[in-house]
Amino acid sequence: MSVARVRRTTLLAAALLAASPASAADFDLAGSVLLETRLFLSDPAYVGQDDAAVSPSVALAPELTVELEGGRDRFSLIPFLRIDAHDDRRTHADLREANWLHLGDGYDLVVGLDKVFWGVTESRHLVDIVNQTDLVEDIDQEDKLGQPMVQVQLDRDWGVLQGFVMPVFRERTFPGDKGRFRGPLPIADDAVYQADAEQYHPDLALRWSHTFGGLDIGISQFHGTSREPRLLAEPRGGGTELVPHYDLIDQTGLDAQYTSGTWLWKLEAIARFGQGNGFAATVAGFEYTLYQLAGSDADLGLLLEHLYDGREEDGDAPLTVFQNDVFVGTRLTLNDEPDTTLLAGAIVDAEDGSLTLSLEASRRIGSDLKVELEARLFPEVAREDPLYGIRRDDAVTLRVSRYF
């Protein structure tokens, strides 16, 4: 996000707050400072990438909330800043949230930048399409950029209905030329759009969700610029770069979770049109939990999911690594005072045998410190697999967050 846009949004929030009676406002300032160190286990694969085995960075995420009218109006401001030692693109700033929430009579209204999450599965979030992925933060695609929007939510006996108008599109972030987790070709800074209005083409989304006993279900419809670009090789400046192409798409999504005792049955499915031939994709599986493992307070979850994606490999849709894959994982929750958790998983390509491993563990220290350990490993990647470009980027990451 440009500095000018950040400044305009901040000034608007300040003006709104200044116009409110000081006695009626409830201010809360919180946030975190994060120190992170990445340890790369192998030398980089490509000329131009930084060969440092240890790559540190620092991130700051303050959170300002102001509540008025007894909580019926709330202003939120959550900027984010990261400074990275080796990747210029990973040094970046963003407004994760900068919005006004109004709780009306029978409706909720959000205006500004916000983050919205849809989905139930563990290995891939197919239906989560509102916010753009912040890929320089982490390759697991869990980190998202703030999305400018107007959101209206109705909560009725027949379900929850959410409507979105998104007037500005945000481009996906990618690692820089010196950064890790990139392929052999650099990714261009400028993008190409199908829409004549480019990033100012308005996107629309609608989602209905409801609970029927143990079944939670959501159905969504999206029309607008795809958050997932095609990366096309084009000659640029005497070399070749991958240029992001953003298409207009229509996508229908379904997410469902059924709870039956110690079982959680999960499904996400989409049908997408607009990037060549239409295609469908699904993630389906379960999580079975062993409560109070071996007489302790710990719970152990066993996860199994199948990932299918029907897009044509030589078609006009972006490449995907999930045509026919199996995810196996385990989630350990100690239920102790430091909130110790561990999630380990493996994804196996059922066609070419490629294997990726992941590990996420976290634990609080006292009331204001949190330590996280993360590993992304690629022990076996077939040459034809899209992950082949980052086959040498095995990494272990240590994070220490200080909350205030």
Secondary structure, 3 states (H helix, E strand, C coil): CCHHHHHHHHHHHHHHHHCCCHHHCEEEEEEEEEEEEEEECCCCCCCCCCCCCEEEEEEEEEEEEEEEHHHCEEEEEEEEEEEECCCCCCCEEEEEEEEEEEECCCEEEEEEEECCCCCCCCCCCCCCCCCCEECCCCCCCCCECCEEEEEEEEEECCEEEEEEEECCCCCCECCCCCCCCCCCCCECCCCEECCCCHHHCCEEEEEEEEEECCEEEEEEEEEEECCCCEEEEEEECCEEEEEEEECEEEEEEEEEEEEECCEEEEEEEEEEECCCCCEEEEEEEEEEEECCHHHCCCEEEEEEEEEEECCCCCCCCCCCCCCEEEEEEEEEECCCCCCCEEEEEEEEECCCCCEEEEEEEEEEECCCEEEEEEEEEEEECCCCCHHHHHCCCCEEEEEEEEEC
